[in-house]
Amino acid sequence: MKKKIFKMTWGKGILLAYLSFVTGIVFMVYRSVAMKIDMVTDNYYEKTLIYQKEIEKMRNTMSLKEKIKLEVTDNKYLDVIYPIKPDGGVITFYRPSDSSADFNLNISADEKLVQRIDISGITRGLWKLKFNWSGSGGEYYQEEIVILQ
């Protein structure tokens, strides 16, 4: 009895190449559909319409002698040092990698123009802090990047 030996022919080679290509495409479609994609913001188009106001606030911030300074102490607290006494405003903690972790805090500085924020419960990694505040008769906006470790 003769053993059948697998013989590669042109037809089998073309079929193998075609099946490999189709399998690769199906795998890539599956991966792209399963991947979580976070938008920068849910209401992106509305935000772009009011961006001119943000530009005015950034110009006001640039006219200040000093900018907001951030200091992390003991990996538990984030000290925000304001250049002027804030009358009110909001700090937006924006996490580019996970929009579900984003949150807002009201600005409240003490007499030394410092606001201490407890960061012990915040996820470690890169955060973009957006300061939107008013004080001394003007409105201001500043963004800072912080990497919590």
C-alpha angles and dihedrals in degrees: 000000000000122000116231111238118207106245122196114223133178091258093053091046093052091047091049092049092048093049091048091052094048091047090051093049092048090049092050092049090050092050094048093049093047094049117104112233120194118201117221087244134352095234096043098153095050090050093054090056093058095041092103089070089054090053090054090050091049090053089052089050092051090054091061117098091231135024130221111287125207127206127180112210123195090341085275104083137043112206114204113199113198123207092217135020107277116222091197143313146132137273113210115204103207120189110196094199097050122025092189089070094058118115142163132232129192116242114246118160126187125231090281090057091249128131117194115208122192106229098172092106097043121105112257121244138060119349130177111212117205115197115199110175146144131221143138091029096304142088121237139191129190135165125208132180119223128184110204115204 
